[in-house]
């Protein structure tokens, strides 16, 4: 246990209690998480089943005799709340964007990486939504790792003293210096975990969590987080916008034979790092509805896969999407110029035909996803969905003429502000 293990109980944390801390023991946490003893088995509150977060379409339950309610998500299982969380640790942009979408962005106290870098990305999308914003001033940066490692100091989580850790406990158990016992300690002595991130690419979580893990689509994650904030109606209204947008896209796609091959990748220092777009996971939620052929479909692509210029030219995709290209880490315009002047890369069809585009963030929340779907539609099929107006590094999401927008900005703004019926 950390040095704060004997801190007195009595803060607002005590209003958020964890249900099912001991799998299969029939114990409901009638006391606060800090008062509950650790089970000692590394459990993070799951019920030992992969269905722990399924919810059978109902991820929240009220109590007629109190204001308590529950929300469920694998791998943590069911969490019981006596109050809506007001101070929330967030690791990824997915959950920061969700918090904003649900009207609780001001509850976020942290981000996994540089808050300015992540905040810039959110700002770039939110600029098109009058009154929607994410205040990143004063946010704590959780990851202090370097050289490719990820390191989060457990004492930092004690200092943040969050009502809720809106992050995947399985992810934290994989970090340097962490294991499932450390995750359970934070759950029991600070506050519960509630997150699922291995659904991003259906990757395999650490072994202690595999039996109770479940993979969710982006809307399913949103439904569960909405239940934790008691914002189910607001999320349902927002997701209806997404459903309408996807239907707009699918109803106007060209025949399969006329769809370009697409490659998603990152370029750094003469090397391309590819990702598959035809595999499951919410990382591809902005590309999947277009049902375009993946240029890397015949390739064995892992996180370690890297191509040089000659290898990518052998694949030669019609369209290249450079990930993290909107107000993020990569100046896609400068990269495109570099490649166009390269004797080999300049021969790529995507470069020669000016179809090398900045693309979105794979760790996307629901608002990000709307803009990234619209952006992808215009980049892939400008004759059907309107021209992509271009983008310069660091700018906001480009202004789209009102008659060429694929979703209603005012409707989204109203939903986020709480004005949806």
C-alpha positions in Angstrom: 0.0 0.0 0.0 1.1 3.6 -0.6 1.9 6.1 2.1 -1.6 7.5 2.0 -3.2 4.1 2.9 -4.2 5.3 6.3 -5.8 8.6 5.3 -9.1 9.2 7.0 -12.3 8.4 5.2 -15.0 11.1 4.8 -14.7 12.8 1.4 -17.2 12.9 -1.4 -15.5 9.6 -2.6 -17.6 7.8 0.0 -20.7 8.6 -2.1 -19.4 6.3 -4.9 -19.3 2.7 -3.8 -18.1 -0.3 -5.7 -20.3 -3.3 -6.2 -19.0 -6.8 -6.7 -15.4 -6.2 -5.5 -15.1 -9.9 -4.6 -16.0 -12.0 -7.6 -18.7 -14.6 -6.8 -18.7 -13.9 -3.1 -22.1 -12.2 -3.0 -20.6 -9.2 -1.3 -22.0 -5.8 -2.2 -19.9 -2.8 -1.1 -22.1 -1.3 1.6 -19.1 0.8 2.7 -16.9 3.1 0.8 -14.2 1.8 -1.5 -11.5 3.0 0.9 -13.1 1.1 3.8 -13.4 -2.1 1.8 -10.5 -4.5 2.2 -8.7 -5.6 -0.9 -9.7 -9.1 -2.1 -6.0 -9.9 -2.6 -6.7 -11.7 -5.9 -6.0 -8.7 -8.1 -9.7 -8.4 -9.0 -10.7 -5.0 -10.3 -14.3 -5.5 -9.5 -15.4 -7.7 -12.4 -17.7 -10.6 -11.7 -15.4 -13.2 -13.3 -17.4 -13.3 -16.5 -16.9 -11.9 -19.9 -20.5 -10.7 -19.8 -19.7 -8.4 -16.8 -20.3 -5.3 -18.8 -22.9 -6.5 -21.2 -25.9 -5.1 -19.4 -28.3 -6.8 -21.8 -29.1 -3.4 -23.2 -29.7 -1.9 -19.7 -26.5 -0.6 -18.2 -28.1 1.4 -15.4 -30.5 0.6 -12.5 -32.0 3.0 -10.0 -33.2 2.2 -6.5 -36.7 3.2 -5.6 -35.7 3.9 -2.1 -32.5 6.0 -2.8 -30.6 7.9 -5.4 -28.2 5.1 -6.0 -27.7 3.6 -9.4 -25.3 1.3 -11.2 -23.4 1.2 -14.5 -21.5 -1.7 -15.9 -18.6 -2.3 -18.3 -16.2 -5.1 -18.8 -13.7 -5.7 -17.4 -14.7 -4.0 -14.2 -18.2 -5.3 -13.9 -20.9 -3.4 -12.1 -20.2 -0.2 -10.3 -22.7 1.3 -7.8 -23.0 5.1 -7.5 -24.7 7.3 -4.9 -23.8 10.5 -6.7 -22.8 11.5 -10.2 -18.9 11.7 -10.4 -17.7 15.3 -10.2 -13.9 14.8 -10.2 -12.8 12.3 -12.8 -9.4 10.9 -13.9 -9.2 10.5 -17.7 -6.4 8.8 -19.6 -7.4 8.9 -23.3 -9.1 11.4 -25.6 -11.9 8.9 -26.1 -13.1 9.4 -22.5 -12.3 13.2 -22.5 -14.5 13.6 -25.6 -17.2 11.5 -24.0 -17.2 13.6 -20.8 -17.6 16.7 -22.9 -20.3 15.1 -25.0 -22.2 14.2 -21.9 -22.0 17.7 -20.4 -19.3 16.7 -17.8 -16.1 18.0 -19.4 -15.5 20.1 -16.3 -15.2 17.0 -14.2 -12.0 15.9 -16.0 -8.9 16.4 -13.9 -6.2 14.8 -16.0 -5.1 13.3 -19.4 -2.6 10.5 -20.1 -0.3 12.6 -22.2 0.4 16.3 -22.8 -2.9 18.1 -22.1 -2.1 20.8 -24.6 -1.5 18.3 -27.4 -4.7 16.4 -26.7 -6.6 19.5 -25.9 -5.6 21.1 -29.2 -7.1 18.1 -31.0 -10.4 18.5 -29.2 -10.3 22.2 -29.7 -9.9 21.8 -33.5 -13.2 19.9 -33.7 -15.1 21.8 -31.1 -14.3 25.1 -32.8 -17.2 24.3 -35.2 -19.6 23.8 -32.3 -20.6 27.2 -30.8 -20.2 27.0 -27.0 -18.7 23.5 -26.8 -15.2 23.5 -25.3 -12.7 21.6 -23.2 -10.9 23.5 -20.5 -7.5 21.9 -20.2 -5.9 24.5 -18.0 -4.6 22.8 -14.9 -5.1 19.3 -16.1 -2.5 16.8 -14.7 -0.4 14.8 -17.2 -0.5 11.2 -16.0 2.2 9.6 -18.2 5.8 10.5 -17.2 7.4 7.8 -19.3 10.1 8.3 -21.9 11.8 6.3 -24.6 8.6 4.4 -25.5 7.7 3.3 -21.9 4.6 4.4 -20.1 4.9 5.3 -16.5 2.2 6.6 -14.2 3.0 7.2 -10.6 0.4 5.6 -8.3 0.9 8.4 -5.8 -0.3 10.8 -8.4 -3.7 9.0 -8.4 -3.8 9.4 -4.6 -3.1 13.1 -5.0 -5.8 13.5 -7.7 -8.3 11.8 -5.3 -10.7 11.2 -8.1 -14.3 10.1 -7.7 -13.9 7.9 -10.7 -11.0 6.6 -12.8 -12.4 6.8 -16.4 -9.8 4.5 -17.8 -9.3 0.8 -18.4 -7.8 -1.0 -15.4 -6.3 -3.6 -17.7 -4.4 -0.9 -19.5 -3.0 0.5 -16.2 -2.0 -3.1 -15.1 0.2 -3.2 -18.2 2.1 0.0 -17.4 5.7 0.0 -16.0 5.6 -0.7 -12.3 2.0 -1.7 -12.2 0.1 -5.0 -11.8 -3.4 -6.0 -11.0 -2.8 -5.7 -7.3 -1.8 -2.0 -7.7 -5.0 -1.5 -9.8 -7.1 -3.0 -7.0 -5.4 -0.9 -4.4 -6.4 2.3 -6.3 -9.9 1.0 -6.7 -10.3 0.2 -3.0 -8.5 3.2 -1.5 -9.3 6.0 -4.0 -12.2 5.3 -6.3 -13.5 2.8 -8.9 -12.2 2.2 -12.4 -14.6 2.4 -15.4 -13.1 2.0 -18.9 -12.4 -0.3 -21.8 -9.7 0.5 -24.3 -8.6 -2.8 -25.8 -11.8 -2.6 -27.9 -9.8 -0.1 -29.9 -8.3 -2.9 -32.0 -9.6 -6.0 -30.2 -6.2 -6.5 -28.8 -5.5 -9.0 -26.0 -5.6 -7.5 -22.5 -3.2 -8.6 -19.7 -3.9 -12.2 -18.6 -5.7 -11.5 -15.3 -8.4 -9.6 -17.2 -9.0 -11.9 -20.2 -11.7 -14.1 -18.9 -14.0 -11.1 -18.0 -13.1 -8.9 -20.9 -15.6 -7.9 -23.7 -15.1 -5.9 -26.8 -17.5 -3.0 -27.5 -18.2 -0.8 -30.4 -17.9 2.9 -29.8 -21.6 3.5 -29.2 -21.6 0.7 -26.6 -18.8 2.3 -24.7 -20.7 5.6 -24.9 -23.9 4.0 -23.5 -22.0 2.6 -20.5 -20.2 5.8 -19.7 -23.5 7.7 -20.1 -25.0 5.4 -17.5 -22.2 6.3 -15.1 -23.0 10.0 -15.5 -26.8 9.5 -15.6 -26.8 11.0 -19.1 -28.4 8.1 -21.1 -30.9 10.3 -22.9 -28.3 12.8 -23.9 -26.0 10.1 -25.3 -28.9 8.5 -27.2 -29.7 11.8 -28.9 -26.1 12.2 -29.9 -25.7 8.7 -31.2 -28.9 9.2 -33.3 -26.9 11.9 -35.1 -24.1 9.4 -35.8 -26.6 6.8 -37.0 -28.1 9.3 -39.4 -24.7 10.3 -40.7 -23.7 6.7 -41.3 -27.0 6.1 -43.1 -26.2 9.2 -45.3 -22.8 7.7 -46.1 -24.0 4.2 -46.9 -26.9 5.3 -49.0 -24.6 7.2 -51.4 -21.5 4.9 -51.7 -20.3 4.1 -55.2 -20.2 0.4 -56.3 -17.4 -1.6 -54.7 -15.5 -1.7 -57.9 -15.2 2.1 -57.9 -13.9 2.4 -54.3 -10.2 3.2 -53.9 -7.7 1.1 -51.9 -6.9 2.9 -48.6 -3.8 2.8 -46.4 -3.8 4.2 -42.8 -0.3 4.9 -41.5 2.1 7.1 -39.6 5.2 8.4 -41.2 8.4 9.3 -39.3 12.0 9.8 -40.4 11.8 7.8 -43.6 9.7 5.0 -42.2 6.0 4.2 -42.5 4.1 2.5 -39.7 0.9 0.9 -41.1 -2.4 0.1 -39.5 -5.2 -2.1 -40.8 -8.5 -0.5 -41.6 -10.4 -3.7 -42.2 -10.0 -5.1 -38.7 -12.5 -4.7 -35.8 -12.3 -2.0 -33.2 -13.3 1.5 -32.6 -10.0 2.8 -34.0 -11.6 2.3 -37.5 -15.1 3.7 -36.6 -14.5 6.6 -39.0 -13.4 4.4 -41.9 -15.4 1.2 -41.6 -18.8 2.5 -42.9 -17.2 3.2 -46.3 -16.3 -0.4 -46.9 -13.2 0.5 -48.9 -10.6 -2.1 -49.6 -7.6 -2.1 -47.2 -4.4 -1.7 -49.1 -2.6 -3.8 -46.4 -5.2 -6.6 -46.5 -2.6 -9.0 -47.9 0.1 -7.9 -45.4 0.9 -9.2 -42.0 0.6 -6.0 -40.0 1.4 -5.7 -36.3 2.5 -2.9 -34.0 6.1 -3.6 -35.0 5.5 -3.5 -38.8 7.5 -0.9 -40.6 7.9 -0.1 -44.3 10.5 1.8 -46.2 9.7 3.8 -49.3 10.3 0.9 -51.7 8.1 -1.5 -49.7 5.2 1.0 -49.6 5.5 1.6 -53.3 5.0 -2.1 -53.8 1.6 -1.8 -52.0 0.9 1.6 -53.7 -2.5 2.5 -52.2 -4.8 4.9 -54.0 -5.4 6.9 -50.9 -3.2 7.4 -47.8 -4.7 8.5 -44.5 -2.0 9.8 -42.1 -3.3 9.2 -38.6 -3.3 11.9 -35.8 -3.3 14.5 -38.5 -5.7 17.1 -37.1 -4.1 19.6 -34.6 -2.0 16.8 -33.3 1.5 15.5 -33.5 2.1 15.4 -37.3 2.4 18.2 -39.9 0.8 16.2 -42.7 1.3 19.0 -45.2 5.1 19.1 -44.6 5.2 15.3 -44.8 3.3 15.3 -48.1 5.8 17.9 -49.5 8.8 15.8 -48.3 7.4 12.7 -49.9 6.5 14.4 -53.2 10.2 15.5 -53.5 11.5 12.0 -52.8 12.6 9.9 -55.8 10.7 6.8 -54.7 7.9 8.1 -52.5 7.0 10.7 -55.2 5.9 7.8 -57.4 3.2 6.7 -54.9 -0.2 7.0 -56.5 -1.6 8.8 -53.4 1.2 11.4 -53.7 1.1 11.8 -57.5 -2.7 12.2 -57.4 -2.8 14.5 -54.3 -4.7 11.9 -52.2 -2.4 11.9 -49.1 -4.7 13.2 -46.4 -4.5 14.2 -42.7 -6.8 11.7 -40.9 -8.2 11.5 -37.4 -7.3 10.1 -34.1 -8.1 6.4 -33.7 -8.8 6.9 -29.9 -11.9 8.8 -30.8 -14.9 9.8 -28.8 -18.4 10.4 -30.2 -18.0 14.1 -31.2 -14.6 13.4 -32.8 -16.1 10.5 -34.6 -18.8 12.7 -36.3 -16.2 15.1 -37.7 -13.9 12.2 -38.7 -16.7 10.5 -40.5 -17.5 13.7 -42.4 -13.8 14.3 -43.2 -13.3 10.7 -44.4 -16.3 10.9 -46.7 -15.0 14.1 -48.4 -11.5 12.7 -48.8 -12.7 9.4 -50.3 -15.6 10.5 -52.4 -15.6 14.3 -53.0 -18.0 13.9 -56.0 -20.6 12.5 -53.7 -20.1 14.2 -50.4 -18.4 17.5 -51.3 -14.7 18.5 -51.6 -12.4 18.2 -48.6 -11.3 21.9 -48.3 -7.7 21.1 -47.3 -6.0 21.5 -43.9 -2.9 23.3 -42.6 -1.1 22.0 -39.5 -2.4 23.3 -36.3 -5.6 24.8 -37.7 -9.1 24.1 -36.5 -11.2 21.6 -38.4 -11.8 23.4 -41.7 -15.0 25.4 -42.4 -17.4 23.3 -44.5 -20.1 25.2 -46.5 -23.4 24.9 -44.8 -25.0 23.0 -47.7 -22.1 20.5 -47.8 -22.1 19.5 -44.1 -23.0 15.9 -43.4 -24.4 16.5 -39.9 -26.1 19.4 -38.2 -23.6 21.3 -36.0 -26.4 23.2 -34.2 -28.1 19.9 -33.2 -24.9 18.5 -31.7 -24.3 21.8 -29.9 -27.8 21.7 -28.4 -27.4 18.1 -27.3 -24.1 18.7 -25.6 -25.6 21.8 -23.9 -28.5 19.6 -22.6 -31.1 21.1 -24.9 -32.1 17.8 -26.6 -35.5 16.4 -25.9 
